[in-house]
Amino acid sequence: MLWWAALIFCFRAADVMVETIRLILVVNGHKWIASAIAAVEVSLWCWIFSEGVNTHKHWIIYIAYGLGFSLGQLVGCGLGHKLNEKLKAKGK
């Protein structure tokens, strides 16, 4: 069960981080790259989360989900700002 909590934490953090970067790509006009990222992101997330929640209905799974979201937001914002600066520097 702790393995599932760790997996959900990592995937949720990665999911939110990728989502943040994907939104910056959309804003900067890279809609095809953003669409491809979205398809992979949602497919993986649906599979991992549904397996974890349906199999292990324990409070630690939900705590891992929330903590993963907050870490993903923190890291995604930092990476997103750096990506946005590089895209602006290239004139895109």
Secondary structure, 3 states (H helix, E strand, C coil): CHHHHHHHHHHHHHHHHHHHHHHHHHHCCCHHHHHHHHHHHHHHHHHHHHHHHHHCCCHHHHHHHHHHHHHHHHHHHHHHHHHHHHHHHCCC
